[in-house]
C-alpha cells in the first residue's frame, strides 16, 4: 500500500471504533487529530535501509490536543490499525505511571473490544520498579553479614537510633516477602498500598548490574522477567519517557526505526532528557569503596581472577583523590558552600561558563582514569562469576548472591567515572558547555560535599540520542504551545528546523468563556518582596476561600509561601484544608473526594507537582487558586548555566527561556479547573505581574480562552474604563 491508502485505512479503523461506541459524541477535533496521526505514521518508512538507498522518509507530528479532545483514542486507533497492517508495533511512552496504568487498565481494553482485528498490549516499566526476590529474601530476615547495604549512606556509630531503624527496615522487608510469597503483592513497587521511599526500596530493587538473568536460581519466577515476557508478543507496548531514553540501544523496547512511536505528555520530554544524562558523585562519603574492594577481591579470588590484585591500590587511590577533591572544593568555594541551607536545597557553587579551575583538572583526570581501571576489574570479575554460574548450576544461588553484592555498589563507581568525565569535558567552538556545580549539605553529623554535571540543551541531546533513530513519531500533550506558539517546545525537544516535523493545534471542545472565569487579583505588595507578598496573598486567599462551596485547589511555588498561608488560616478554614506536605498524595486525594462527596468543603494546598496530572472534575475542583506565577526555582544550576550561555551568545534568556517555560506551567495549572464539558470553575491568580507587565500579557495568550475578570486588592471587580 502507498501512504495515502494506508492513512485512509487507519482512519477507517478510527471511524469504526467511534461508530461502535454507543455512548460516543462527535468530536471534530478528535477526528482531526486522528487524521494527522494516520497520515504521519503512513508516511514513515520503517525498517533497515540499504547502504546505497536514499535516506528513509521520517515523519513526525507535534500535536497539541486541548483537554476533552480524547487524544488517547485519536492516536491509539489509527496507530494500532497501521501497526497491524504494516506488521510492526506501537510504542506509547508517557511521563507518569498514572497515565501508563490508565492506558493499560482502561483505554486499551476498551479499544480492543471495538477494533476489528485483535491485538495484545503490555506495560513496560524499568527494572528498578520491580523487586529482586534474591535481594529481598536475603534482607528480609535481617543482615546476614557485614556485606548488606541496608544503610549505604549512613555512617556507623548512631547507636540506638540506628538499631531502631534497622529493625523497622527488617520488618518492612519481611512484610514485603510475606505478601510476595502469598500472592497478595505482584512485586511491582507501584502496586504497594504505601510505596516505600527510594532509600528503603533501592536495597531490594531489581538492577541490571546485580542481576545474573537466566542464571539466577529464582529466574523462573522473577517478577521483572515475568513482566518482560508479556512484551514479546504484544503489538502495543506502553512505556514511559525515562525508560525510553535509558533503554536506547538496548533490546528492551522495539527498535525505533521499526515501530510507531507515540509520546504522550510530550511536554515532559525535554526535562526527562536532561535528567537522564545528568550525573553526580559524593566526595565525602567513601566507605563504600572499602566494601566494594573487599567484595571484589574476595569474590575475584573465588573465581580465579588475577586482575583483582590491583583492586586495593585502585580503591585507595580513589578514596584519596575524592578526599583531595573535597578539600580543594572547600578551599575554592568554602565561603559559598558554608552558607545556611535555603528553601531551594543545599548550598551550592556553580562554575561560571562550566570552566574548571586549573587546580581541579589533574585530580579529576586521575579520578576518571582510576575509576575506569577499577570498573574494568569489576567487569572482569562479573564476567567470571557469570561463567561460574553457567557451569555450576548447583551453586547458582550462592554465586548469584555474590554477583549481587558487587552489583549493589558498582553503580556508585560508574557515577564517579561519568561525573568526572563530564566535569572534564570542554565544549567545541559552537557547543554549549555543561552545567557544573558543587553542593554542601549537613547529613546527621556529617558535612557532605558533592560534585554535579549536566547538559544544558535538551534539544541537542534528543537530536543525538532519539530523533536520529526515529522514523515515525507523534508527540502530543494538552500544553505544547507557549504563549500561543510551538517554537519553544520545538527548540526544547530538538525538532526546530527538522523538515520531518509538522505541528497541529487541536482546540478543546469545551466552551471556556462560558464555563470558566479567570480572575486576576491584585496585591499591594510587589512579588519580589517575598515576605510582604506572601502575607498579602495569604489574606486575599483566606478571603476568597470563604466563597468555596465544594472542592478547590490552591497551588504554591515555595514551601515558605505554603507555610505562611497555612499558619494564617483561621480555625474554621484550617479544618477544610488538606496540605500536600502533611499527607501522602493518595491519602490526601482520597480524603478530598470523600469530603466533597459527603457534601462538605475541601481545599487542597499543593506545591508545583499538584499543578499537572491531577484530574478533579465537577465539584471536586470548582476553584483553582494560583498564589504566584510558576517561575522555575531561582537557583536551578542547569537553568542558570543555560541563561549564562544564552547571554554569552547574544540572546535573551528571559524572553527565550524563562517566559515560555512559565507560560507552559501556568497553562497546566489553570487547566486543573475545567475537566469536562459541564464543569463550571473559577481560576484566581494573585500575581500582579500578569496584568502589569508585557510578558504577563504573553502568558495570558497561552491560557484557555476564559472570561477574564480583574479584581483590586480588596477583591472588588475592576470595570474596564
C-alpha positions as CSV (number, residue, x, y, z in Angstrom):
1,X,0.0,0.0,0.0
2,X,1.1,3.6,-0.6
3,X,0.9,6.1,2.2
4,X,-2.4,7.6,1.2
5,X,-4.3,4.2,1.2
6,X,-2.6,3.3,4.4
7,X,-3.7,6.6,6.0
8,X,-7.3,6.1,4.7
9,X,-7.3,2.5,6.1
10,X,-6.1,3.7,9.6
11,X,-8.8,6.5,9.6
12,X,-11.5,4.0,8.7
13,X,-10.4,1.9,11.7
14,X,-10.8,5.0,13.9
15,X,-14.2,5.8,12.4
16,X,-15.3,2.2,13.0
17,X,-14.4,2.3,16.7
18,X,-16.2,5.6,17.1
19,X,-19.3,4.2,15.4
20,X,-19.3,1.2,17.6
21,X,-19.3,3.2,20.8
22,X,-22.9,3.8,21.7
23,X,-22.1,6.5,24.2
24,X,-19.8,8.4,21.9
25,X,-20.5,12.0,21.0
26,X,-19.0,13.5,17.8
27,X,-15.7,15.4,18.5
28,X,-14.4,17.1,15.3
29,X,-11.1,17.9,17.0
30,X,-10.5,14.2,17.8
31,X,-11.0,13.2,14.2
32,X,-8.8,16.0,13.0
33,X,-6.1,14.6,15.3
34,X,-6.7,11.0,14.1
35,X,-6.3,12.2,10.5
36,X,-2.9,13.7,11.3
37,X,-1.8,10.6,13.2
38,X,-2.8,8.3,10.3
39,X,-1.0,10.5,7.8
40,X,2.1,10.7,9.9
41,X,2.5,7.0,10.5
42,X,1.6,6.1,6.9
43,X,4.3,8.3,5.5
44,X,7.1,6.9,7.7
45,X,9.5,4.5,6.0
46,X,10.2,1.6,8.5
47,X,13.0,-0.9,8.6
48,X,16.7,-1.0,7.9
49,X,17.8,1.0,4.9
50,X,20.2,-0.4,2.4
51,X,23.6,1.3,2.4
52,X,23.1,2.6,-1.2
53,X,19.4,3.5,-0.8
54,X,18.1,7.0,-0.4
55,X,17.6,8.4,3.2
56,X,14.5,6.8,4.7
57,X,11.5,9.0,5.0
58,X,10.9,10.3,8.5
59,X,7.6,11.6,9.7
60,X,7.0,13.4,13.0
61,X,3.8,15.2,14.2
62,X,3.7,17.5,17.1
63,X,0.0,17.8,18.2
64,X,-1.4,19.9,20.9
65,X,-4.8,18.5,21.8
66,X,-6.8,20.5,24.3
67,X,-8.5,19.0,27.3
68,X,-11.5,16.9,26.3
69,X,-10.3,16.1,22.8
70,X,-9.9,12.5,23.6
71,X,-6.4,12.2,22.4
72,X,-5.8,8.6,23.6
73,X,-8.4,7.2,21.2
74,X,-7.2,9.6,18.5
75,X,-3.7,8.2,18.4
76,X,-4.3,4.6,19.6
77,X,-6.9,3.5,17.0
78,X,-5.1,4.7,13.8
79,X,-1.7,3.8,15.1
80,X,-2.7,0.3,16.1
81,X,-4.5,-0.3,12.8
82,X,-1.4,0.8,10.9
83,X,0.9,-1.3,13.0
84,X,-1.1,-4.4,12.4
85,X,-1.3,-3.6,8.6
86,X,2.5,-3.0,8.5
87,X,3.4,-5.9,10.7
88,X,5.1,-3.7,13.3
89,X,4.4,-2.5,16.8
90,X,3.2,0.7,18.5
91,X,5.4,2.0,21.4
92,X,3.5,4.5,23.6
93,X,5.6,6.5,26.0
94,X,4.1,8.6,28.8
95,X,5.5,10.8,31.6
96,X,3.7,9.2,34.5
97,X,2.8,5.8,35.9
98,X,-0.8,7.0,36.3
99,X,-1.2,7.5,32.6
100,X,0.5,4.2,31.8
101,X,-1.9,2.4,34.0
102,X,-4.9,4.3,32.6
103,X,-3.9,3.2,29.1
104,X,-3.3,-0.4,30.1
105,X,-6.2,-0.9,32.5
106,X,-8.9,1.2,30.8
107,X,-8.3,2.8,27.4
108,X,-6.6,-0.2,25.6
109,X,-9.0,-2.9,26.9
110,X,-12.0,-0.7,25.7
111,X,-10.3,-0.2,22.3
112,X,-9.5,-3.9,22.0
113,X,-13.2,-4.7,22.4
114,X,-14.1,-2.5,19.4
115,X,-11.2,-3.0,17.0
116,X,-12.0,-5.4,14.1
117,X,-8.5,-7.1,14.5
118,X,-7.4,-8.4,17.8
119,X,-4.2,-7.1,19.4
120,X,-2.2,-7.6,22.5
121,X,-0.8,-4.9,24.8
122,X,1.6,-4.8,27.7
123,X,3.0,-2.5,30.2
124,X,6.8,-1.8,30.3
125,X,8.5,-0.4,33.3
126,X,12.1,0.0,34.2
127,X,13.8,-2.9,36.1
128,X,14.1,-0.8,39.2
129,X,10.3,-0.6,39.6
130,X,10.3,-4.4,40.5
131,X,11.6,-6.2,43.5
132,X,14.6,-8.6,43.2
133,X,13.4,-11.7,45.1
134,X,17.0,-12.8,45.8
135,X,17.8,-9.4,47.5
136,X,14.5,-9.4,49.3
137,X,14.9,-12.9,50.7
138,X,18.4,-12.0,51.8
139,X,17.5,-8.9,53.8
140,X,14.0,-9.9,55.0
141,X,15.5,-11.9,57.9
142,X,17.9,-9.2,58.8
143,X,21.6,-8.6,57.9
144,X,23.3,-11.9,57.4
145,X,26.8,-10.5,57.3
146,X,28.7,-7.3,57.0
147,X,28.1,-7.0,53.3
148,X,24.5,-6.0,53.4
149,X,23.6,-2.5,52.1
150,X,20.6,-1.5,54.2
151,X,22.4,1.6,55.3
152,X,24.6,2.5,52.4
153,X,24.5,6.2,53.1
154,X,24.8,6.1,56.9
155,X,28.0,6.3,59.0
156,X,28.4,3.9,61.9
157,X,28.0,5.0,65.5
158,X,24.5,6.2,65.5
159,X,23.6,3.8,68.3
160,X,20.1,3.3,69.4
161,X,18.5,5.2,66.6
162,X,20.3,3.1,64.0
163,X,19.3,-0.1,65.7
164,X,15.7,1.0,65.7
165,X,15.9,1.9,62.0
166,X,17.4,-1.4,61.2
167,X,14.5,-3.2,63.0
168,X,11.9,-1.1,61.2
169,X,13.5,-1.9,57.8
170,X,13.7,-5.6,58.5
171,X,10.0,-5.7,59.4
172,X,9.2,-3.8,56.2
173,X,11.1,-6.3,54.1
174,X,9.7,-9.3,56.0
175,X,6.1,-7.9,55.3
176,X,7.0,-7.5,51.6
177,X,8.4,-11.0,51.4
178,X,5.3,-12.5,53.0
179,X,3.0,-10.6,50.6
180,X,5.0,-11.7,47.6
181,X,5.0,-15.4,48.8
182,X,1.3,-15.4,49.4
183,X,0.5,-13.7,46.0
184,X,-1.1,-10.6,47.7
185,X,1.6,-8.5,46.0
186,X,3.0,-8.9,42.5
187,X,6.5,-7.4,43.1
188,X,5.7,-4.0,41.5
189,X,6.6,-1.1,43.7
190,X,3.7,0.9,42.3
191,X,1.1,-1.6,43.4
192,X,2.1,-1.4,47.1
193,X,-0.5,0.3,49.2
194,X,2.2,2.6,50.5
195,X,5.2,2.5,48.1
196,X,8.4,2.9,50.1
197,X,10.8,5.9,49.7
198,X,13.9,5.3,47.5
199,X,16.3,4.7,50.4
200,X,14.1,1.8,51.6
201,X,13.3,0.5,48.1
202,X,16.7,0.6,46.5
203,X,18.3,-2.2,48.6
204,X,15.7,-4.7,47.3
205,X,15.1,-3.3,43.8
206,X,16.0,-5.2,40.7
207,X,19.1,-3.8,39.0
208,X,20.8,-4.8,35.8
209,X,24.2,-4.6,37.4
210,X,23.4,-7.0,40.2
211,X,21.3,-9.4,38.0
212,X,22.5,-12.7,36.6
213,X,19.4,-13.1,34.4
214,X,18.6,-16.7,33.5
215,X,21.4,-18.0,35.6
216,X,19.8,-16.7,38.8
217,X,18.2,-19.5,40.9
218,X,15.0,-17.5,41.1
219,X,14.8,-16.7,37.4
220,X,11.9,-19.0,36.8
221,X,9.6,-16.9,39.0
222,X,11.3,-13.5,38.7
223,X,8.9,-10.6,38.8
224,X,10.8,-8.5,36.3
225,X,11.4,-11.2,33.7
226,X,7.8,-12.4,34.0
227,X,6.7,-8.9,33.0
228,X,9.3,-8.8,30.2
229,X,7.7,-12.0,28.7
230,X,4.5,-10.1,28.3
231,X,6.2,-7.7,25.9
232,X,7.3,-10.3,23.5
233,X,4.0,-11.0,21.8
234,X,2.5,-7.5,22.3
235,X,1.6,-5.3,19.4
236,X,1.3,-2.3,21.7
237,X,3.8,-1.5,24.5
238,X,3.1,1.2,27.0
239,X,6.4,2.6,28.5
240,X,7.5,5.9,30.0
241,X,9.9,8.6,28.9
242,X,12.6,7.6,31.5
243,X,12.6,4.0,30.3
244,X,12.5,5.0,26.6
245,X,15.6,7.2,26.9
246,X,17.5,4.9,29.3
247,X,17.0,1.9,27.1
248,X,18.1,3.4,23.8
249,X,20.4,0.9,22.1
250,X,19.2,-2.0,24.2
251,X,16.7,-4.7,23.2
252,X,14.2,-4.0,25.9
253,X,11.9,-1.9,23.7
254,X,11.1,-2.2,20.0
255,X,13.8,-0.7,17.7
256,X,12.8,2.9,16.9
257,X,13.4,2.6,13.2
258,X,10.9,-0.3,13.0
259,X,8.0,0.8,15.2
260,X,5.4,3.6,15.5
261,X,6.3,5.9,18.5
262,X,3.7,7.9,20.4
263,X,5.0,10.3,23.1
264,X,2.0,11.3,25.3
265,X,2.5,14.1,27.9
266,X,5.3,15.1,25.5
267,X,5.9,18.4,27.2
268,X,7.9,16.4,29.8
269,X,10.3,15.0,27.3
270,X,13.0,17.8,27.4
271,X,13.2,17.8,31.2
272,X,13.4,14.0,31.2
273,X,16.3,14.1,28.7
274,X,18.3,16.4,30.9
275,X,17.7,14.3,34.0
276,X,18.7,11.2,32.1
277,X,22.1,12.5,31.1
278,X,22.9,14.4,34.3
279,X,25.2,12.8,36.9
280,X,26.7,13.4,40.4
281,X,29.2,11.9,42.8
282,X,29.7,12.1,46.6
283,X,33.1,13.4,47.5
284,X,32.8,12.9,51.3
285,X,31.3,9.5,52.0
286,X,33.7,6.9,50.6
287,X,33.4,3.9,52.9
288,X,31.5,2.1,50.2
289,X,34.8,1.8,48.3
290,X,36.3,-0.3,51.1
291,X,33.2,-2.6,51.0
292,X,33.4,-2.8,47.2
293,X,37.2,-3.6,47.2
294,X,36.7,-6.3,49.9
295,X,34.0,-7.9,47.8
296,X,35.8,-7.7,44.5
297,X,39.0,-9.2,46.0
298,X,37.2,-12.0,47.9
299,X,34.9,-12.9,45.0
300,X,37.6,-12.5,42.4
301,X,39.8,-14.9,44.4
302,X,37.0,-17.5,44.4
303,X,36.7,-17.4,40.6
304,X,40.5,-17.1,40.0
305,X,40.6,-13.5,38.5
306,X,44.2,-12.3,38.7
307,X,43.2,-8.7,38.0
308,X,41.9,-8.2,41.5
309,X,45.5,-8.0,42.8
310,X,45.3,-4.3,41.8
311,X,41.9,-3.5,43.4
312,X,43.1,-2.3,46.8
313,X,45.5,0.1,45.2
314,X,42.8,1.4,42.9
315,X,40.3,1.7,45.8
316,X,42.9,3.5,48.0
317,X,43.7,5.9,45.1
318,X,40.1,6.7,44.5
319,X,39.4,7.4,48.2
320,X,42.4,9.7,48.4
321,X,41.6,11.5,45.2
322,X,38.0,12.0,46.3
323,X,39.2,13.3,49.6
324,X,41.7,15.7,47.9
325,X,38.9,16.9,45.6
326,X,36.6,17.6,48.6
327,X,39.3,19.6,50.3
328,X,40.1,21.5,47.1
329,X,36.5,22.3,46.5
330,X,36.1,23.6,50.1
331,X,39.3,25.7,49.6
332,X,37.9,27.2,46.4
333,X,34.2,27.6,47.3
334,X,34.1,27.2,51.1
335,X,32.5,30.6,51.6
336,X,29.6,29.8,49.3
337,X,29.2,26.2,50.4
338,X,29.1,27.1,54.1
339,X,26.0,29.3,53.6
340,X,22.9,28.3,55.5
341,X,20.7,25.9,53.6
342,X,18.0,27.7,51.9
343,X,14.5,26.9,50.7
344,X,15.7,25.6,47.4
345,X,18.1,22.9,48.7
346,X,21.7,22.7,49.9
347,X,24.2,25.5,49.5
348,X,25.9,25.3,46.1
349,X,28.7,26.8,44.0
350,X,28.3,26.8,40.2
351,X,31.3,27.0,37.8
352,X,30.8,30.1,35.5
353,X,30.8,29.0,31.8
354,X,31.4,25.5,33.0
355,X,35.1,26.3,33.3
356,X,37.1,24.1,35.7
357,X,39.7,25.8,38.0
358,X,43.1,24.5,37.0
359,X,43.6,23.0,40.4
360,X,40.7,20.6,39.9
361,X,41.7,19.3,36.5
362,X,44.5,16.9,37.5
363,X,42.6,15.3,40.4
364,X,39.6,14.8,38.1
365,X,41.7,13.2,35.4
366,X,43.3,10.9,38.0
367,X,39.8,10.1,39.3
368,X,38.5,9.3,35.8
369,X,41.4,7.1,34.9
370,X,41.4,5.2,38.2
371,X,37.6,4.7,38.1
372,X,37.9,3.4,34.6
373,X,40.5,0.8,35.6
374,X,38.5,-0.2,38.6
375,X,35.4,-0.7,36.5
376,X,37.4,-2.9,34.2
377,X,38.4,-5.1,37.2
378,X,34.8,-5.3,38.4
379,X,33.6,-6.2,34.9
380,X,36.2,-9.0,34.7
381,X,35.0,-10.4,38.0
382,X,31.4,-10.2,36.9
383,X,32.2,-12.0,33.7
384,X,34.0,-14.8,35.5
385,X,31.1,-15.1,38.0
386,X,28.5,-15.4,35.2
387,X,30.6,-18.2,33.7
388,X,30.8,-20.0,37.0
389,X,27.1,-19.7,37.4
390,X,26.6,-21.2,34.0
391,X,29.0,-24.0,34.6
392,X,27.9,-24.8,38.2
393,X,24.1,-24.6,38.4
394,X,24.1,-26.3,41.8
395,X,25.9,-23.3,43.2
396,X,23.8,-20.7,41.3
397,X,22.1,-19.2,44.4
398,X,25.4,-18.6,46.3
399,X,27.2,-17.3,43.2
400,X,24.2,-15.1,42.2
401,X,24.2,-13.6,45.7
402,X,27.9,-12.8,45.3
403,X,27.2,-11.2,42.0
404,X,24.5,-9.0,43.6
405,X,26.9,-7.9,46.3
406,X,29.2,-6.4,43.7
407,X,26.3,-5.0,41.7
408,X,24.9,-3.1,44.7
409,X,27.9,-0.9,44.8
410,X,29.2,-0.9,41.3
411,X,26.7,1.9,40.1
412,X,28.5,4.3,42.5
413,X,31.7,3.6,40.8
414,X,30.1,4.3,37.5
415,X,28.7,7.6,38.9
416,X,32.3,8.6,39.8
417,X,33.6,7.9,36.3
418,X,30.7,9.5,34.5
419,X,30.7,12.7,36.6
420,X,34.5,13.1,36.4
421,X,34.3,12.6,32.7
422,X,31.5,15.2,32.2
423,X,33.2,17.7,34.5
424,X,36.4,17.5,32.4
425,X,34.5,17.8,29.1
426,X,35.1,21.1,27.3
427,X,32.7,22.2,24.6
428,X,33.5,22.6,21.0
429,X,33.5,26.0,19.3
430,X,29.8,26.1,18.6
431,X,28.7,23.9,21.5
432,X,27.1,24.9,24.9
433,X,29.1,24.0,28.0
434,X,27.7,21.6,30.5
435,X,26.4,22.9,33.8
436,X,28.9,22.1,36.6
437,X,28.4,22.7,40.3
438,X,29.2,21.6,43.8
439,X,26.9,21.3,46.8
440,X,27.5,21.1,50.5
441,X,24.9,19.8,52.9
442,X,24.8,18.6,56.5
443,X,23.5,15.0,56.8
444,X,23.3,14.0,60.5
445,X,26.6,14.9,62.0
446,X,28.5,14.9,58.7
447,X,29.3,17.5,56.1
448,X,28.6,16.1,52.6
449,X,30.2,17.6,49.5
450,X,29.0,16.5,46.1
451,X,30.0,17.3,42.5
452,X,27.4,17.6,39.8
453,X,27.3,18.0,36.0
454,X,24.5,18.1,33.4
455,X,24.0,19.0,29.8
456,X,22.0,22.3,29.4
457,X,20.4,21.9,26.0
458,X,17.8,19.1,25.9
459,X,17.2,19.6,22.2
460,X,20.8,18.8,21.3
461,X,20.7,15.7,23.5
462,X,17.4,14.5,22.0
463,X,18.5,15.1,18.4
464,X,21.6,13.0,19.0
465,X,20.1,10.1,21.0
466,X,16.4,9.9,20.0
467,X,15.4,11.6,16.8
468,X,18.3,10.2,14.9
469,X,16.8,6.7,15.4
470,X,13.1,7.5,15.0
471,X,11.2,7.1,11.7
472,X,7.6,7.7,12.7
473,X,6.5,9.6,15.8
474,X,3.6,11.5,17.3
475,X,4.2,13.9,20.2
476,X,1.1,15.1,21.9
477,X,0.0,16.9,25.1
478,X,-2.5,19.5,26.1
479,X,0.3,22.0,26.5
480,X,2.9,22.0,23.7
481,X,2.4,25.7,22.7
482,X,3.8,28.5,24.8
483,X,2.3,32.0,24.5
484,X,0.3,30.6,21.6
485,X,3.3,29.3,19.6
486,X,5.1,25.9,19.2
487,X,8.5,27.5,18.9
488,X,9.6,26.9,22.4
489,X,8.7,23.2,22.5
490,X,10.3,22.6,19.1
491,X,13.5,24.2,20.3
492,X,13.5,22.3,23.6
493,X,12.7,19.0,22.0
494,X,15.3,19.2,19.3
495,X,12.8,19.4,16.4
496,X,13.2,23.0,15.4
497,X,14.2,23.1,11.8
498,X,13.6,19.4,11.3
499,X,11.9,19.0,7.9
500,X,10.2,15.8,9.1
501,X,8.3,17.6,11.8
502,X,4.8,19.2,11.4
503,X,2.7,20.9,14.0
504,X,-1.1,20.8,14.7
505,X,-3.1,22.5,17.3
506,X,-6.5,20.9,18.1
507,X,-8.8,23.1,20.1
508,X,-10.6,21.8,23.2
509,X,-14.4,21.1,22.7
510,X,-15.0,23.0,26.0
511,X,-16.6,26.5,26.0
512,X,-14.0,28.0,28.3
513,X,-15.5,31.5,28.1
514,X,-18.9,30.2,29.3
515,X,-17.5,27.6,31.7
516,X,-14.7,29.4,33.4
517,X,-13.7,32.8,34.8
518,X,-10.0,33.7,35.1
519,X,-9.7,36.3,37.9
520,X,-6.5,38.4,38.1
521,X,-6.5,39.5,41.7
522,X,-4.2,42.4,42.6
523,X,-2.0,42.5,45.7
524,X,-0.5,45.7,47.2
525,X,3.0,44.1,47.7
526,X,5.5,43.5,44.9
527,X,6.0,39.7,44.3
528,X,9.8,40.4,44.6
529,X,9.3,41.4,48.2
530,X,8.6,37.8,49.3
531,X,7.6,38.4,52.9
532,X,5.2,41.2,52.2
533,X,3.8,39.4,49.1
534,X,3.2,36.1,50.9
535,X,1.3,37.9,53.7
536,X,-0.8,39.8,51.1
537,X,-1.6,36.6,49.2
538,X,-2.5,34.8,52.5
539,X,-5.0,37.5,53.3
540,X,-6.5,37.5,49.8
541,X,-6.7,33.7,49.6
542,X,-8.4,33.5,53.0
543,X,-11.0,36.0,51.8
544,X,-11.6,34.0,48.5
545,X,-11.6,30.6,50.2
546,X,-14.8,31.6,52.0
547,X,-16.6,31.5,48.7
548,X,-15.7,27.8,48.1
549,X,-18.8,25.6,48.3
550,X,-17.4,22.2,47.4
551,X,-13.8,21.4,46.2
552,X,-10.9,23.6,45.4
553,X,-7.1,23.5,44.7
554,X,-4.6,26.1,45.8
555,X,-1.1,26.0,44.2
556,X,2.1,27.5,45.7
557,X,5.5,28.0,44.3
558,X,7.5,27.5,47.5
559,X,7.3,25.7,50.8
560,X,7.7,29.1,52.6
561,X,4.7,30.6,50.9
562,X,2.7,27.5,51.7
563,X,3.8,27.6,55.4
564,X,2.9,31.3,55.8
565,X,-0.6,30.7,54.3
566,X,-1.3,27.6,56.4
567,X,-0.3,29.4,59.6
568,X,-2.5,32.4,58.7
569,X,-5.6,30.2,58.3
570,X,-8.4,30.8,60.9
571,X,-9.6,27.6,62.6
572,X,-12.7,27.1,60.5
573,X,-10.8,27.2,57.2
574,X,-7.9,25.1,58.6
575,X,-10.3,22.3,59.2
576,X,-11.2,22.1,55.5
577,X,-7.7,22.4,54.1
578,X,-5.6,19.3,53.2
579,X,-1.9,20.1,52.9
580,X,0.3,18.2,50.5
581,X,3.3,18.2,52.8
582,X,1.3,16.6,55.6
583,X,-0.2,13.6,53.9
584,X,0.8,11.0,51.2
585,X,-0.7,12.0,47.8
586,X,-3.0,9.0,47.5
587,X,-4.4,9.5,51.1
588,X,-4.9,13.2,50.6
589,X,-6.8,12.8,47.3
590,X,-9.0,10.0,48.8
591,X,-9.8,12.2,51.8
592,X,-10.6,15.2,49.5
593,X,-13.0,13.1,47.4
594,X,-14.7,11.7,50.5
595,X,-15.3,15.2,51.9
596,X,-16.8,16.6,48.7
597,X,-18.9,13.6,48.0
598,X,-20.3,13.8,51.5
599,X,-21.4,17.4,50.8
600,X,-18.6,19.2,52.6
601,X,-16.0,21.7,51.6
602,X,-12.4,20.5,50.9
603,X,-9.4,22.5,49.7
604,X,-6.1,21.0,48.7
605,X,-3.0,23.1,49.3
606,X,-0.3,21.8,46.9
607,X,3.1,22.5,45.5
608,X,4.1,22.5,41.8
609,X,3.7,18.7,41.5
610,X,-0.1,19.1,42.0
611,X,-0.2,21.6,39.1
612,X,-0.5,18.9,36.5
613,X,-1.7,15.3,36.1
614,X,-4.4,15.9,38.6
615,X,-7.9,15.2,37.4
616,X,-10.6,16.5,39.7
617,X,-13.8,17.0,37.6
618,X,-17.0,18.6,38.7
619,X,-17.5,19.6,42.3
620,X,-14.0,18.2,43.2
621,X,-12.4,21.3,41.9
622,X,-14.6,24.3,41.3
623,X,-11.9,26.8,42.0
624,X,-8.1,26.9,41.4
625,X,-6.1,29.5,43.3
626,X,-2.6,30.3,41.9
627,X,-0.6,32.0,44.6
628,X,2.3,33.2,42.4
629,X,3.4,32.9,38.8
630,X,5.2,29.5,38.5
631,X,8.7,30.6,37.5
632,X,11.4,28.0,37.8
633,X,13.3,27.9,41.2
634,X,15.6,30.9,41.2
635,X,18.8,28.9,41.9
636,X,18.4,26.0,39.4
637,X,22.0,25.4,38.4
638,X,21.1,24.0,35.0
639,X,18.8,26.9,34.2
640,X,21.4,29.4,35.4
641,X,24.1,27.8,33.3
642,X,21.9,27.9,30.3
643,X,20.9,31.5,30.8
644,X,24.6,32.4,31.2
645,X,25.4,30.7,27.9
646,X,22.5,32.4,26.1
647,X,23.7,35.8,27.3
648,X,27.2,35.0,26.1
649,X,26.0,34.3,22.6
650,X,23.9,37.5,22.5
651,X,20.4,36.0,23.3
652,X,17.9,37.0,26.0
653,X,17.3,34.1,28.4
654,X,14.3,35.7,30.0
655,X,12.4,36.1,26.7
656,X,13.7,32.9,25.1
657,X,13.6,30.5,28.1
658,X,12.0,31.8,31.3
659,X,8.8,33.3,29.9
660,X,7.9,30.4,27.6
661,X,8.6,27.8,30.3
662,X,6.5,29.7,32.8
663,X,3.7,30.0,30.2
664,X,3.5,26.2,29.8
665,X,3.4,25.7,33.6
666,X,0.7,28.4,34.1
667,X,-1.4,26.8,31.3
668,X,-1.0,23.4,33.1
669,X,-2.1,24.9,36.4
670,X,-5.1,26.7,35.0
671,X,-6.0,23.5,33.2
672,X,-6.9,21.8,36.5
673,X,-10.1,23.9,36.6
674,X,-12.2,22.6,33.6
675,X,-12.0,18.9,33.1
676,X,-15.4,18.1,31.5
677,X,-18.0,19.8,29.2
678,X,-20.2,20.5,32.2
679,X,-17.7,21.9,34.7
680,X,-18.0,25.5,35.9
681,X,-15.0,26.9,37.6
682,X,-13.0,29.9,38.7
683,X,-9.2,30.4,38.4
684,X,-7.6,33.0,40.6
685,X,-4.1,34.4,40.2
686,X,-2.7,36.8,42.8
687,X,0.4,37.8,40.9
688,X,0.0,41.4,39.6
689,X,2.8,40.9,37.1
690,X,0.2,39.0,35.0
691,X,-1.6,42.3,34.1
692,X,1.2,44.9,34.7
693,X,4.0,43.6,32.5
694,X,4.5,42.9,28.8
695,X,5.5,39.3,29.5
696,X,2.4,38.9,31.6
697,X,0.2,39.6,28.6
698,X,2.2,37.0,26.7
699,X,1.5,34.5,29.5
700,X,-2.2,35.3,29.2
701,X,-2.1,34.5,25.5
702,X,-1.2,30.9,26.3
703,X,-4.2,30.3,28.6
704,X,-7.5,28.8,27.5
705,X,-10.0,31.5,26.4
706,X,-11.6,32.0,29.8
707,X,-13.7,35.1,30.6
708,X,-11.1,37.4,32.2
709,X,-12.1,39.4,35.3
710,X,-9.9,41.8,37.2
711,X,-10.1,42.3,41.0
712,X,-8.4,45.0,43.1
713,X,-6.5,44.4,46.3
714,X,-9.9,44.4,48.2
715,X,-11.3,41.7,46.0
716,X,-13.7,44.1,44.2
717,X,-14.2,43.7,40.4
718,X,-12.5,46.4,38.4
719,X,-14.6,47.5,35.4
720,X,-12.5,48.4,32.4
721,X,-12.8,52.1,31.6
